[in-house]
Amino acid sequence: MEPEWQRLNRSNWDERAAIHIAPGGYDLAPHRAGRGRLDPIAAATLGDVAGQRVVHLQCHIGDDSIAIAQAGAAEVLGVDFSPRALEFARGLAAECGVRACRFALSDAQACADTLPEEAGRFDLAFASWGTITWLPDI
């Protein structure tokens, strides 16, 4: 059974996804133009992703996942626990013409159990610095 705090948190992120994808939300124009960028902290941490297979935990609406793919990653798997956010992520990736990006539903801490077929397939695992506060145990 899912804890109440987790259900409430997911509901919160389901609502935020609609706000973030809408006009006035996140600036997605660079992504739509094929030039999505990570914030400087994430970009410096990840370095050159060209040819890499990257799993992006807590991907939300997929903007960073798409930016990683646009930077030349061979494959990006965005993982999030919000079905609504992933719906928007898939739509945004299609709109941007990004084929190297796919998305899977899972809590970041349960990926090994919920996505066992993905284990060991990635060169890099990434979660942006802003997502760590949402994890109950790092």
C-alpha positions in Angstrom: 0.0 0.0 0.0 1.2 3.5 -0.9 1.9 5.9 2.0 -0.4 8.9 2.1 2.6 11.3 1.8 3.6 9.7 -1.4 0.1 9.9 -2.9 -0.2 13.5 -1.9 3.2 14.3 -3.4 2.3 12.6 -6.7 -1.0 14.5 -6.9 1.0 17.7 -6.3 3.4 16.9 -9.2 0.5 15.8 -11.5 -0.9 19.3 -11.0 2.4 21.0 -11.4 3.0 19.2 -14.7 0.0 20.9 -16.3 1.3 24.3 -15.1 4.9 23.7 -16.2 4.0 22.5 -19.8 1.5 25.4 -20.3 2.2 28.8 -21.8 3.8 30.8 -19.0 5.3 27.7 -17.4 8.8 26.3 -18.3 10.5 28.0 -21.3 10.4 25.1 -23.8 11.1 27.2 -26.9 14.8 26.1 -27.1 13.7 22.4 -26.8 11.2 22.9 -29.6 13.9 24.5 -31.7 16.2 21.5 -31.1 18.5 23.3 -28.7 17.3 22.4 -25.2 19.9 23.0 -22.5 20.5 21.8 -19.0 21.1 24.3 -16.2 24.8 25.0 -15.7 25.1 22.8 -12.6 23.6 19.8 -14.4 25.6 20.4 -17.6 28.9 20.7 -15.7 28.1 17.5 -13.7 27.1 15.4 -16.6 29.7 16.6 -19.1 29.7 15.3 -22.6 26.8 12.9 -23.1 27.4 12.2 -26.8 26.8 8.5 -27.5 26.0 7.8 -23.8 23.0 5.9 -22.6 21.4 7.9 -19.7 18.7 7.2 -17.2 17.2 10.4 -15.9 15.4 9.8 -12.6 12.6 12.2 -11.5 12.4 13.6 -15.1 9.0 15.3 -14.5 7.8 16.7 -17.9 11.0 15.4 -19.6 12.6 18.8 -20.5 16.0 17.8 -19.2 15.7 14.3 -20.7 15.0 15.9 -24.0 17.9 18.3 -23.6 20.2 15.4 -22.9 19.0 13.6 -26.1 19.4 16.8 -28.0 23.0 17.0 -26.7 23.7 13.7 -28.5 23.0 11.0 -26.0 22.4 7.7 -27.8 19.5 6.9 -25.5 17.7 8.6 -22.6 15.2 6.9 -20.3 13.2 9.4 -18.3 11.7 7.9 -15.2 9.0 9.6 -13.0 6.2 8.6 -10.6 3.7 11.0 -12.1 1.6 9.5 -14.9 0.4 13.0 -15.9 4.0 14.4 -16.1 5.0 11.4 -18.3 2.1 12.0 -20.6 3.4 15.6 -21.1 7.0 14.3 -21.5 6.0 11.9 -24.2 4.1 14.6 -26.0 6.9 17.1 -25.7 9.5 14.6 -27.0 7.3 13.8 -30.0 6.7 17.5 -30.7 10.5 18.1 -30.5 11.1 15.1 -32.8 13.4 13.5 -30.2 13.4 9.7 -30.9 16.3 8.8 -28.5 14.1 9.6 -25.5 11.5 7.3 -23.9 9.8 7.4 -20.6 8.8 4.9 -17.9 6.6 5.1 -14.8 8.4 4.3 -11.6 9.3 5.8 -8.3 13.0 6.7 -8.4 13.8 4.5 -5.4 12.0 1.5 -6.8 13.4 1.3 -10.4 15.3 -1.9 -9.7 12.0 -3.6 -8.8 9.6 -1.9 -11.3 12.0 -1.8 -14.3 14.2 -4.8 -13.9 14.6 -5.1 -17.7 16.5 -1.7 -17.7 19.1 -2.8 -15.1 22.7 -2.4 -16.3 21.8 -0.8 -19.6 23.0 2.8 -18.9 26.3 4.5 -18.8 25.0 7.3 -16.6 22.3 7.8 -14.0 21.2 11.4 -13.5 18.9 13.2 -11.1 19.1 17.0 -11.1 20.2 18.8 -7.9 16.6 20.2 -7.4 15.0 16.7 -7.1 17.1 15.4 -4.2 14.9 17.1 -1.6 11.9 15.0 -2.7 13.6 11.8 -1.8 12.8 10.4 1.6 16.1 8.6 1.8 19.2 9.4 -0.4 
